[in-house]
Protein backbone atom coordinates (compact mmCIF):
# COMPACT_ATOMS: atom_id res chain seq x y z
CA UNK A 1 0.00 0.00 0.00
CA UNK A 2 2.91 2.38 0.74
CA UNK A 3 4.34 1.71 -2.74
CA UNK A 4 0.95 2.45 -4.32
CA UNK A 5 0.68 5.74 -2.44
CA UNK A 6 4.22 6.81 -3.36
CA UNK A 7 3.65 5.93 -7.02
CA UNK A 8 0.40 7.90 -7.15
CA UNK A 9 1.98 10.96 -5.53
CA UNK A 10 4.89 10.89 -7.98
CA UNK A 11 2.54 10.75 -10.97
CA UNK A 12 0.08 13.36 -9.76
CA UNK A 13 2.52 15.71 -8.07
CA UNK A 14 4.67 16.49 -11.08
CA UNK A 15 2.37 19.28 -12.23
CA UNK A 16 2.95 21.19 -9.00
CA UNK A 17 6.62 21.65 -9.93
CA UNK A 18 5.81 23.38 -13.20
CA UNK A 19 5.32 27.16 -13.52
CA UNK A 20 1.58 27.80 -13.39
CA UNK A 21 1.20 31.25 -14.96
CA UNK A 22 2.53 30.48 -18.47
CA UNK A 23 0.42 27.31 -18.56
CA UNK A 24 -2.70 29.21 -17.66
CA UNK A 25 -2.08 31.77 -20.33
CA UNK A 26 -1.61 29.12 -23.02
CA UNK A 27 -4.60 27.08 -21.86
CA UNK A 28 -6.86 30.10 -21.80
CA UNK A 29 -5.82 30.88 -25.38
CA UNK A 30 -6.90 27.55 -26.82
CA UNK A 31 -8.85 25.44 -24.34
CA UNK A 32 -11.65 24.57 -24.41
CA UNK A 33 -12.33 24.93 -28.12
CA UNK A 34 -15.34 22.58 -28.13
CA UNK A 35 -17.80 21.07 -25.61
CA UNK A 36 -16.38 19.01 -22.75
CA UNK A 37 -17.89 15.78 -21.41
CA UNK A 38 -18.23 15.49 -17.62
CA UNK A 39 -18.93 11.85 -16.71
CA UNK A 40 -20.60 10.84 -13.44
CA UNK A 41 -20.70 7.24 -12.19
CA UNK A 42 -23.85 7.68 -10.13
CA UNK A 43 -27.49 7.91 -11.14
CA UNK A 44 -29.18 11.03 -12.50
CA UNK A 45 -30.60 13.08 -9.64
CA UNK A 46 -28.09 11.76 -7.10
CA UNK A 47 -26.11 14.23 -4.99
CA UNK A 48 -23.06 13.43 -7.16
CA UNK A 49 -25.01 14.29 -10.30
CA UNK A 50 -26.31 17.53 -8.77
CA UNK A 51 -22.79 18.51 -7.70
CA UNK A 52 -21.41 17.79 -11.15
CA UNK A 53 -24.08 19.97 -12.74
CA UNK A 54 -23.27 22.87 -10.41
CA UNK A 55 -19.60 22.71 -11.32
CA UNK A 56 -20.35 22.13 -15.02
CA UNK A 57 -22.49 25.26 -15.17
CA UNK A 58 -19.73 27.30 -13.53
CA UNK A 59 -17.11 25.96 -15.95
CA UNK A 60 -19.39 26.55 -18.94
CA UNK A 61 -19.94 30.17 -17.97
CA UNK A 62 -16.31 30.80 -17.05
CA UNK A 63 -14.60 29.07 -19.98
CA UNK A 64 -17.09 29.78 -22.75
CA UNK A 65 -17.84 26.20 -23.80
CA UNK A 66 -20.49 23.72 -22.68
CA UNK A 67 -19.46 21.19 -20.03
CA UNK A 68 -22.04 18.46 -20.59
CA UNK A 69 -22.80 16.06 -17.72
CA UNK A 70 -23.27 12.39 -18.66
CA UNK A 71 -24.41 9.89 -16.03
CA UNK A 72 -23.05 6.36 -16.44
CA UNK A 73 -24.07 4.50 -13.28
CA UNK A 74 -23.22 0.88 -12.59
CA UNK A 75 -20.55 -1.38 -11.09
CA UNK A 76 -19.89 1.01 -8.22
CA UNK A 77 -18.75 3.75 -10.56
CA UNK A 78 -16.28 1.53 -12.43
CA UNK A 79 -18.11 1.86 -15.76
CA UNK A 80 -17.73 5.64 -15.70
CA UNK A 81 -14.13 5.47 -14.54
CA UNK A 82 -13.14 3.10 -17.31
CA UNK A 83 -14.84 5.32 -19.91
CA UNK A 84 -12.69 8.26 -18.80
CA UNK A 85 -9.51 6.20 -18.57
CA UNK A 86 -10.04 5.12 -22.20
CA UNK A 87 -10.79 8.67 -23.41
CA UNK A 88 -8.11 10.84 -25.05
CA UNK A 89 -6.01 12.74 -22.52
CA UNK A 90 -6.85 16.12 -24.03
CA UNK A 91 -9.02 17.79 -21.37
CA UNK A 92 -12.30 17.10 -23.14
CA UNK A 93 -13.39 14.29 -20.81
CA UNK A 94 -13.69 14.85 -17.05
CA UNK A 95 -14.65 12.37 -14.32
CA UNK A 96 -16.49 13.21 -11.12
CA UNK A 97 -14.37 11.45 -8.50
CA UNK A 98 -15.68 10.32 -5.14
CA UNK A 99 -14.83 8.09 -2.20
CA UNK A 100 -16.07 5.02 -4.06
CA UNK A 101 -13.08 5.33 -6.41
CA UNK A 102 -10.52 4.94 -3.62
CA UNK A 103 -12.56 2.16 -2.01
CA UNK A 104 -12.81 0.31 -5.32
CA UNK A 105 -9.04 0.50 -5.79
CA UNK A 106 -8.70 -1.96 -2.89
CA UNK A 107 -12.05 -3.75 -3.17
CA UNK A 108 -11.64 -5.14 -6.70
CA UNK A 109 -8.72 -7.43 -7.50
CA UNK A 110 -9.23 -7.29 -11.25
CA UNK A 111 -10.32 -4.18 -13.13
CA UNK A 112 -9.55 -3.04 -16.65
CA UNK A 113 -7.79 0.02 -15.27
CA UNK A 114 -5.69 1.18 -12.33
CA UNK A 115 -7.47 4.19 -10.82
CA UNK A 116 -4.46 5.41 -8.87
CA UNK A 117 -2.33 5.31 -12.01
CA UNK A 118 -4.74 6.09 -14.83
CA UNK A 119 -6.65 9.11 -13.43
CA UNK A 120 -4.97 12.44 -12.73
CA UNK A 121 -6.55 14.46 -9.88
CA UNK A 122 -7.64 17.98 -10.82
CA UNK A 123 -9.51 19.57 -7.91
CA UNK A 124 -11.26 18.68 -4.66
CA UNK A 125 -14.85 19.94 -4.35
CA UNK A 126 -16.33 18.82 -1.04
CA UNK A 127 -16.68 16.34 1.79
CA UNK A 128 -19.98 14.72 2.76
CA UNK A 129 -20.35 13.66 6.38
CA UNK A 130 -22.14 10.53 7.45
CA UNK A 131 -24.31 10.21 10.53
CA UNK A 132 -24.37 7.25 12.89
CA UNK A 133 -28.11 6.85 13.40
CA UNK A 134 -30.41 4.39 15.16
CA UNK A 135 -34.14 3.89 15.55
CA UNK A 136 -35.82 5.90 18.35
CA UNK A 137 -36.61 2.65 20.16
CA UNK A 138 -32.95 1.61 20.33
CA UNK A 139 -31.80 1.73 23.97
CA UNK A 140 -28.53 3.63 23.38
CA UNK A 141 -28.68 7.43 23.22
CA UNK A 142 -24.94 8.08 22.91
CA UNK A 143 -21.97 6.45 21.19
CA UNK A 144 -20.65 5.32 24.57
CA UNK A 145 -23.97 3.64 25.40
CA UNK A 146 -24.06 2.08 21.93
CA UNK A 147 -20.59 0.57 22.37
CA UNK A 148 -21.50 -0.77 25.80
CA UNK A 149 -24.72 -2.31 24.44
CA UNK A 150 -22.90 -3.84 21.45
CA UNK A 151 -20.23 -5.38 23.68
CA UNK A 152 -22.88 -6.83 25.97
CA UNK A 153 -24.70 -8.39 22.98
CA UNK A 154 -22.04 -9.16 20.35
CA UNK A 155 -23.35 -9.86 16.86
CA UNK A 156 -26.95 -9.01 17.73
CA UNK A 157 -26.94 -5.50 16.22
CA UNK A 158 -27.71 -5.36 12.50
CA UNK A 159 -25.92 -2.60 10.58
CA UNK A 160 -27.50 -1.47 7.31
CA UNK A 161 -25.67 -0.03 4.32
CA UNK A 162 -26.47 0.90 0.73
CA UNK A 163 -24.30 -1.95 -0.53
CA UNK A 164 -21.14 -3.97 0.00
CA UNK A 165 -18.01 -1.85 -0.24
CA UNK A 166 -19.79 1.50 -0.30
CA UNK A 167 -18.81 4.46 1.91
CA UNK A 168 -21.55 3.61 4.43
CA UNK A 169 -20.33 0.04 4.73
CA UNK A 170 -16.65 0.84 5.18
CA UNK A 171 -17.48 3.63 7.66
CA UNK A 172 -19.32 1.04 9.74
CA UNK A 173 -16.51 -1.48 9.43
CA UNK A 174 -14.00 1.16 10.55
CA UNK A 175 -16.19 1.84 13.59
CA UNK A 176 -16.43 -1.88 14.39
CA UNK A 177 -12.65 -2.21 14.26
CA UNK A 178 -11.78 0.92 16.22
CA UNK A 179 -14.54 0.54 18.84
CA UNK A 180 -13.96 -3.19 19.24
CA UNK A 181 -17.57 -4.19 18.64
CA UNK A 182 -19.22 -6.94 16.61
CA UNK A 183 -22.18 -6.05 14.38
CA UNK A 184 -23.82 -7.95 11.52
CA UNK A 185 -23.63 -6.11 8.22
CA UNK A 186 -26.85 -6.13 6.18
CA UNK A 187 -26.24 -4.75 2.67
CA UNK A 188 -29.05 -3.32 0.53
CA UNK A 189 -29.23 -2.25 -3.09
CA UNK A 190 -29.25 1.46 -2.42
CA UNK A 191 -29.88 3.88 0.41
CA UNK A 192 -33.68 3.99 0.14
CA UNK A 193 -34.38 0.33 0.99
CA UNK A 194 -31.76 0.44 3.75
CA UNK A 195 -33.38 3.46 5.40
CA UNK A 196 -36.84 1.91 4.95
CA UNK A 197 -35.82 -1.16 6.94
CA UNK A 198 -34.06 0.99 9.53
CA UNK A 199 -37.26 3.00 10.05
CA UNK A 200 -39.17 -0.28 10.38
CA UNK A 201 -36.74 -1.62 12.98
CA UNK A 202 -35.53 -4.51 10.81
CA UNK A 203 -31.98 -3.21 11.30
CA UNK A 204 -30.76 -1.12 14.21
CA UNK A 205 -27.98 1.19 13.01
CA UNK A 206 -26.73 2.84 9.85
CA UNK A 207 -23.89 5.17 8.92
CA UNK A 208 -25.88 7.23 6.45
CA UNK A 209 -24.87 10.16 4.26
CA UNK A 210 -26.29 13.49 5.37
CA UNK A 211 -28.61 14.20 2.40
CA UNK A 212 -30.84 11.27 3.43
CA UNK A 213 -30.03 11.24 7.15
CA UNK A 214 -30.79 14.84 8.12
CA UNK A 215 -34.48 14.92 7.04
CA UNK A 216 -35.22 11.73 8.99
CA UNK A 217 -33.36 13.00 12.05
CA UNK A 218 -35.06 16.40 12.05
CA UNK A 219 -38.45 14.71 11.65
CA UNK A 220 -37.72 12.62 14.76
CA UNK A 221 -37.95 9.36 12.82
CA UNK A 222 -34.34 8.41 13.55
CA UNK A 223 -31.97 9.26 16.40
CA UNK A 224 -28.52 10.59 15.53
CA UNK A 225 -25.69 9.50 17.80
CA UNK A 226 -22.72 11.21 16.11
CA UNK A 227 -21.26 12.45 12.85
CA UNK A 228 -18.35 10.65 11.25
CA UNK A 229 -16.21 13.63 10.25
CA UNK A 230 -13.39 15.01 12.37
CA UNK A 231 -15.33 18.24 12.99
CA UNK A 232 -18.94 18.80 13.99
CA UNK A 233 -21.51 19.46 11.30
CA UNK A 234 -23.08 22.91 10.94
CA UNK A 235 -26.45 21.35 10.07
CA UNK A 236 -26.40 19.36 13.35
CA UNK A 237 -24.23 21.56 15.59
CA UNK A 238 -25.12 19.84 18.87
CA UNK A 239 -24.23 16.39 17.60
CA UNK A 240 -20.80 15.11 18.68
CA UNK A 241 -18.33 13.42 16.37
CA UNK A 242 -17.61 9.70 16.68
CA UNK A 243 -13.97 10.67 17.15
CA UNK A 244 -14.74 12.51 20.38
CA UNK A 245 -15.15 9.08 21.96
CA UNK A 246 -13.41 6.72 19.53
CA UNK A 247 -10.13 8.58 19.19
CA UNK A 248 -8.83 8.90 15.64
CA UNK A 249 -12.05 7.83 13.96
CA UNK A 250 -12.93 9.77 10.80
CA UNK A 251 -14.94 8.73 7.76
CA UNK A 252 -16.55 10.78 5.05
CA UNK A 253 -17.62 10.67 1.48
CA UNK A 254 -16.01 13.24 -0.80
CA UNK A 255 -16.25 14.57 -4.34
CA UNK A 256 -13.69 15.96 -6.77
CA UNK A 257 -12.71 16.05 -10.43
CA UNK A 258 -10.19 14.00 -12.39
CA UNK A 259 -9.03 13.53 -15.98
CA UNK A 260 -7.19 10.81 -17.91
CA UNK A 261 -3.54 10.52 -16.91
CA UNK A 262 -1.40 12.39 -19.43
CA UNK A 263 -3.77 15.36 -19.78
CA UNK A 264 -1.62 18.49 -20.33
CA UNK A 265 -0.59 20.18 -17.10
CA UNK A 266 -1.78 23.58 -18.34
CA UNK A 267 -5.32 22.25 -18.77
CA UNK A 268 -5.28 20.65 -15.31
CA UNK A 269 -4.04 23.93 -13.84
CA UNK A 270 -6.79 25.92 -15.56
CA UNK A 271 -9.54 23.55 -14.44
CA UNK A 272 -8.15 23.54 -10.89
CA UNK A 273 -8.19 27.35 -10.82
CA UNK A 274 -11.78 27.51 -12.06
CA UNK A 275 -13.09 24.82 -9.70
CA UNK A 276 -11.40 26.45 -6.72
CA UNK A 277 -13.11 29.70 -7.72
CA UNK A 278 -16.44 27.85 -7.93
CA UNK A 279 -16.25 26.42 -4.40
CA UNK A 280 -15.32 29.86 -3.08
CA UNK A 281 -18.55 31.30 -4.52
CA UNK A 282 -21.22 31.94 -1.86
CA UNK A 283 -24.09 30.58 -3.99
CA UNK A 284 -22.32 27.31 -4.77
CA UNK A 285 -21.25 26.97 -1.14
CA UNK A 286 -24.89 27.22 -0.10
CA UNK A 287 -26.04 24.75 -2.75
CA UNK A 288 -23.44 22.24 -1.57
CA UNK A 289 -24.47 22.84 2.05
CA UNK A 290 -28.06 22.09 1.04
CA UNK A 291 -26.79 18.69 -0.14
CA UNK A 292 -25.21 18.09 3.27
CA UNK A 293 -21.70 18.77 1.98
CA UNK A 294 -18.84 20.81 3.38
CA UNK A 295 -16.71 22.69 0.85
CA UNK A 296 -13.20 21.29 0.58
CA UNK A 297 -10.18 23.46 1.35
CA UNK A 298 -8.66 25.23 -1.65
CA UNK A 299 -6.09 22.78 -3.00
CA UNK A 300 -3.69 22.23 -5.85
CA UNK A 301 -3.80 19.08 -7.99
CA UNK A 302 -0.83 17.73 -6.01
CA UNK A 303 -2.55 18.39 -2.67
CA UNK A 304 -5.71 16.69 -3.89
CA UNK A 305 -3.58 13.77 -5.09
CA UNK A 306 -2.09 13.38 -1.61
CA UNK A 307 -5.57 13.34 -0.08
CA UNK A 308 -6.69 10.64 -2.55
CA UNK A 309 -3.58 8.55 -1.91
CA UNK A 310 -4.08 8.73 1.86
CA UNK A 311 -7.77 7.85 1.47
CA UNK A 312 -6.92 4.82 -0.67
CA UNK A 313 -4.43 3.52 1.89
CA UNK A 314 -6.92 4.01 4.73
CA UNK A 315 -9.74 2.09 3.06
CA UNK A 316 -7.42 -0.63 1.81
CA UNK A 317 -6.55 -1.40 5.44
CA UNK A 318 -10.23 -1.49 6.43
CA UNK A 319 -11.21 -3.70 3.49
CA UNK A 320 -8.36 -6.15 4.18
CA UNK A 321 -9.07 -6.25 7.91
CA UNK A 322 -12.80 -6.81 7.43
CA UNK A 323 -12.33 -9.27 4.56
CA UNK A 324 -14.77 -7.32 2.36
CA UNK A 325 -15.37 -8.79 -1.10
CA UNK A 326 -17.35 -7.16 -3.92
CA UNK A 327 -20.87 -8.35 -4.73
C-alpha positions as CSV (number, residue, x, y, z in Angstrom):
1,X,0.0,0.0,0.0
2,X,2.9,2.4,0.7
3,X,4.3,1.7,-2.7
4,X,0.9,2.5,-4.3
5,X,0.7,5.7,-2.4
6,X,4.2,6.8,-3.4
7,X,3.6,5.9,-7.0
8,X,0.4,7.9,-7.1
9,X,2.0,11.0,-5.5
10,X,4.9,10.9,-8.0
11,X,2.5,10.7,-11.0
12,X,0.1,13.4,-9.8
13,X,2.5,15.7,-8.1
14,X,4.7,16.5,-11.1
15,X,2.4,19.3,-12.2
16,X,2.9,21.2,-9.0
17,X,6.6,21.6,-9.9
18,X,5.8,23.4,-13.2
19,X,5.3,27.2,-13.5
20,X,1.6,27.8,-13.4
21,X,1.2,31.2,-15.0
22,X,2.5,30.5,-18.5
23,X,0.4,27.3,-18.6
24,X,-2.7,29.2,-17.7
25,X,-2.1,31.8,-20.3
26,X,-1.6,29.1,-23.0
27,X,-4.6,27.1,-21.9
28,X,-6.9,30.1,-21.8
29,X,-5.8,30.9,-25.4
30,X,-6.9,27.6,-26.8
31,X,-8.8,25.4,-24.3
32,X,-11.7,24.6,-24.4
33,X,-12.3,24.9,-28.1
34,X,-15.3,22.6,-28.1
35,X,-17.8,21.1,-25.6
36,X,-16.4,19.0,-22.7
37,X,-17.9,15.8,-21.4
38,X,-18.2,15.5,-17.6
39,X,-18.9,11.9,-16.7
40,X,-20.6,10.8,-13.4
41,X,-20.7,7.2,-12.2
42,X,-23.8,7.7,-10.1
43,X,-27.5,7.9,-11.1
44,X,-29.2,11.0,-12.5
45,X,-30.6,13.1,-9.6
46,X,-28.1,11.8,-7.1
47,X,-26.1,14.2,-5.0
48,X,-23.1,13.4,-7.2
49,X,-25.0,14.3,-10.3
50,X,-26.3,17.5,-8.8
51,X,-22.8,18.5,-7.7
52,X,-21.4,17.8,-11.2
53,X,-24.1,20.0,-12.7
54,X,-23.3,22.9,-10.4
55,X,-19.6,22.7,-11.3
56,X,-20.3,22.1,-15.0
57,X,-22.5,25.3,-15.2
58,X,-19.7,27.3,-13.5
59,X,-17.1,26.0,-15.9
60,X,-19.4,26.5,-18.9
61,X,-19.9,30.2,-18.0
62,X,-16.3,30.8,-17.0
63,X,-14.6,29.1,-20.0
64,X,-17.1,29.8,-22.8
65,X,-17.8,26.2,-23.8
66,X,-20.5,23.7,-22.7
67,X,-19.5,21.2,-20.0
68,X,-22.0,18.5,-20.6
69,X,-22.8,16.1,-17.7
70,X,-23.3,12.4,-18.7
71,X,-24.4,9.9,-16.0
72,X,-23.1,6.4,-16.4
73,X,-24.1,4.5,-13.3
74,X,-23.2,0.9,-12.6
75,X,-20.6,-1.4,-11.1
76,X,-19.9,1.0,-8.2
77,X,-18.8,3.8,-10.6
78,X,-16.3,1.5,-12.4
79,X,-18.1,1.9,-15.8
80,X,-17.7,5.6,-15.7
81,X,-14.1,5.5,-14.5
82,X,-13.1,3.1,-17.3
83,X,-14.8,5.3,-19.9
84,X,-12.7,8.3,-18.8
85,X,-9.5,6.2,-18.6
86,X,-10.0,5.1,-22.2
87,X,-10.8,8.7,-23.4
88,X,-8.1,10.8,-25.1
89,X,-6.0,12.7,-22.5
90,X,-6.9,16.1,-24.0
91,X,-9.0,17.8,-21.4
92,X,-12.3,17.1,-23.1
93,X,-13.4,14.3,-20.8
94,X,-13.7,14.8,-17.0
95,X,-14.6,12.4,-14.3
96,X,-16.5,13.2,-11.1
97,X,-14.4,11.5,-8.5
98,X,-15.7,10.3,-5.1
99,X,-14.8,8.1,-2.2
100,X,-16.1,5.0,-4.1
101,X,-13.1,5.3,-6.4
102,X,-10.5,4.9,-3.6
103,X,-12.6,2.2,-2.0
104,X,-12.8,0.3,-5.3
105,X,-9.0,0.5,-5.8
106,X,-8.7,-2.0,-2.9
107,X,-12.0,-3.8,-3.2
108,X,-11.6,-5.1,-6.7
109,X,-8.7,-7.4,-7.5
110,X,-9.2,-7.3,-11.3
111,X,-10.3,-4.2,-13.1
112,X,-9.5,-3.0,-16.6
113,X,-7.8,0.0,-15.3
114,X,-5.7,1.2,-12.3
115,X,-7.5,4.2,-10.8
116,X,-4.5,5.4,-8.9
117,X,-2.3,5.3,-12.0
118,X,-4.7,6.1,-14.8
119,X,-6.6,9.1,-13.4
120,X,-5.0,12.4,-12.7
121,X,-6.6,14.5,-9.9
122,X,-7.6,18.0,-10.8
123,X,-9.5,19.6,-7.9
124,X,-11.3,18.7,-4.7
125,X,-14.9,19.9,-4.3
126,X,-16.3,18.8,-1.0
127,X,-16.7,16.3,1.8
128,X,-20.0,14.7,2.8
129,X,-20.3,13.7,6.4
130,X,-22.1,10.5,7.4
131,X,-24.3,10.2,10.5
132,X,-24.4,7.3,12.9
133,X,-28.1,6.8,13.4
134,X,-30.4,4.4,15.2
135,X,-34.1,3.9,15.5
136,X,-35.8,5.9,18.3
137,X,-36.6,2.6,20.2
138,X,-32.9,1.6,20.3
139,X,-31.8,1.7,24.0
140,X,-28.5,3.6,23.4
141,X,-28.7,7.4,23.2
142,X,-24.9,8.1,22.9
143,X,-22.0,6.5,21.2
144,X,-20.7,5.3,24.6
145,X,-24.0,3.6,25.4
146,X,-24.1,2.1,21.9
147,X,-20.6,0.6,22.4
148,X,-21.5,-0.8,25.8
149,X,-24.7,-2.3,24.4
150,X,-22.9,-3.8,21.4
151,X,-20.2,-5.4,23.7
152,X,-22.9,-6.8,26.0
153,X,-24.7,-8.4,23.0
154,X,-22.0,-9.2,20.4
155,X,-23.4,-9.9,16.9
156,X,-27.0,-9.0,17.7
157,X,-26.9,-5.5,16.2
158,X,-27.7,-5.4,12.5
159,X,-25.9,-2.6,10.6
160,X,-27.5,-1.5,7.3
161,X,-25.7,0.0,4.3
162,X,-26.5,0.9,0.7
163,X,-24.3,-2.0,-0.5
164,X,-21.1,-4.0,0.0
165,X,-18.0,-1.9,-0.2
166,X,-19.8,1.5,-0.3
167,X,-18.8,4.5,1.9
168,X,-21.6,3.6,4.4
169,X,-20.3,0.0,4.7
170,X,-16.7,0.8,5.2
171,X,-17.5,3.6,7.7
172,X,-19.3,1.0,9.7
173,X,-16.5,-1.5,9.4
174,X,-14.0,1.2,10.6
175,X,-16.2,1.8,13.6
176,X,-16.4,-1.9,14.4
177,X,-12.6,-2.2,14.3
178,X,-11.8,0.9,16.2
179,X,-14.5,0.5,18.8
180,X,-14.0,-3.2,19.2
181,X,-17.6,-4.2,18.6
182,X,-19.2,-6.9,16.6
183,X,-22.2,-6.1,14.4
184,X,-23.8,-7.9,11.5
185,X,-23.6,-6.1,8.2
186,X,-26.9,-6.1,6.2
187,X,-26.2,-4.7,2.7
188,X,-29.0,-3.3,0.5
189,X,-29.2,-2.2,-3.1
190,X,-29.2,1.5,-2.4
191,X,-29.9,3.9,0.4
192,X,-33.7,4.0,0.1
193,X,-34.4,0.3,1.0
194,X,-31.8,0.4,3.8
195,X,-33.4,3.5,5.4
196,X,-36.8,1.9,4.9
197,X,-35.8,-1.2,6.9
198,X,-34.1,1.0,9.5
199,X,-37.3,3.0,10.0
200,X,-39.2,-0.3,10.4
201,X,-36.7,-1.6,13.0
202,X,-35.5,-4.5,10.8
203,X,-32.0,-3.2,11.3
204,X,-30.8,-1.1,14.2
205,X,-28.0,1.2,13.0
206,X,-26.7,2.8,9.8
207,X,-23.9,5.2,8.9
208,X,-25.9,7.2,6.5
209,X,-24.9,10.2,4.3
210,X,-26.3,13.5,5.4
211,X,-28.6,14.2,2.4
212,X,-30.8,11.3,3.4
213,X,-30.0,11.2,7.2
214,X,-30.8,14.8,8.1
215,X,-34.5,14.9,7.0
216,X,-35.2,11.7,9.0
217,X,-33.4,13.0,12.0
218,X,-35.1,16.4,12.1
219,X,-38.4,14.7,11.7
220,X,-37.7,12.6,14.8
221,X,-38.0,9.4,12.8
222,X,-34.3,8.4,13.6
223,X,-32.0,9.3,16.4
224,X,-28.5,10.6,15.5
225,X,-25.7,9.5,17.8
226,X,-22.7,11.2,16.1
227,X,-21.3,12.5,12.8
228,X,-18.4,10.6,11.3
229,X,-16.2,13.6,10.2
230,X,-13.4,15.0,12.4
231,X,-15.3,18.2,13.0
232,X,-18.9,18.8,14.0
233,X,-21.5,19.5,11.3
234,X,-23.1,22.9,10.9
235,X,-26.5,21.4,10.1
236,X,-26.4,19.4,13.3
237,X,-24.2,21.6,15.6
238,X,-25.1,19.8,18.9
239,X,-24.2,16.4,17.6
240,X,-20.8,15.1,18.7
241,X,-18.3,13.4,16.4
242,X,-17.6,9.7,16.7
243,X,-14.0,10.7,17.1
244,X,-14.7,12.5,20.4
245,X,-15.2,9.1,22.0
246,X,-13.4,6.7,19.5
247,X,-10.1,8.6,19.2
248,X,-8.8,8.9,15.6
249,X,-12.1,7.8,14.0
250,X,-12.9,9.8,10.8
251,X,-14.9,8.7,7.8
252,X,-16.6,10.8,5.1
253,X,-17.6,10.7,1.5
254,X,-16.0,13.2,-0.8
255,X,-16.2,14.6,-4.3
256,X,-13.7,16.0,-6.8
257,X,-12.7,16.0,-10.4
258,X,-10.2,14.0,-12.4
259,X,-9.0,13.5,-16.0
260,X,-7.2,10.8,-17.9
261,X,-3.5,10.5,-16.9
262,X,-1.4,12.4,-19.4
263,X,-3.8,15.4,-19.8
264,X,-1.6,18.5,-20.3
265,X,-0.6,20.2,-17.1
266,X,-1.8,23.6,-18.3
267,X,-5.3,22.2,-18.8
268,X,-5.3,20.6,-15.3
269,X,-4.0,23.9,-13.8
270,X,-6.8,25.9,-15.6
271,X,-9.5,23.5,-14.4
272,X,-8.1,23.5,-10.9
273,X,-8.2,27.4,-10.8
274,X,-11.8,27.5,-12.1
275,X,-13.1,24.8,-9.7
276,X,-11.4,26.4,-6.7
277,X,-13.1,29.7,-7.7
278,X,-16.4,27.9,-7.9
279,X,-16.3,26.4,-4.4
280,X,-15.3,29.9,-3.1
281,X,-18.6,31.3,-4.5
282,X,-21.2,31.9,-1.9
283,X,-24.1,30.6,-4.0
284,X,-22.3,27.3,-4.8
285,X,-21.3,27.0,-1.1
286,X,-24.9,27.2,-0.1
287,X,-26.0,24.8,-2.8
288,X,-23.4,22.2,-1.6
289,X,-24.5,22.8,2.0
290,X,-28.1,22.1,1.0
291,X,-26.8,18.7,-0.1
292,X,-25.2,18.1,3.3
293,X,-21.7,18.8,2.0
294,X,-18.8,20.8,3.4
295,X,-16.7,22.7,0.9
296,X,-13.2,21.3,0.6
297,X,-10.2,23.5,1.4
298,X,-8.7,25.2,-1.6
299,X,-6.1,22.8,-3.0
300,X,-3.7,22.2,-5.9
301,X,-3.8,19.1,-8.0
302,X,-0.8,17.7,-6.0
303,X,-2.5,18.4,-2.7
304,X,-5.7,16.7,-3.9
305,X,-3.6,13.8,-5.1
306,X,-2.1,13.4,-1.6
307,X,-5.6,13.3,-0.1
308,X,-6.7,10.6,-2.5
309,X,-3.6,8.5,-1.9
310,X,-4.1,8.7,1.9
311,X,-7.8,7.9,1.5
312,X,-6.9,4.8,-0.7
313,X,-4.4,3.5,1.9
314,X,-6.9,4.0,4.7
315,X,-9.7,2.1,3.1
316,X,-7.4,-0.6,1.8
317,X,-6.5,-1.4,5.4
318,X,-10.2,-1.5,6.4
319,X,-11.2,-3.7,3.5
320,X,-8.4,-6.1,4.2
321,X,-9.1,-6.3,7.9
322,X,-12.8,-6.8,7.4
323,X,-12.3,-9.3,4.6
324,X,-14.8,-7.3,2.4
325,X,-15.4,-8.8,-1.1
326,X,-17.4,-7.2,-3.9
327,X,-20.9,-8.4,-4.7
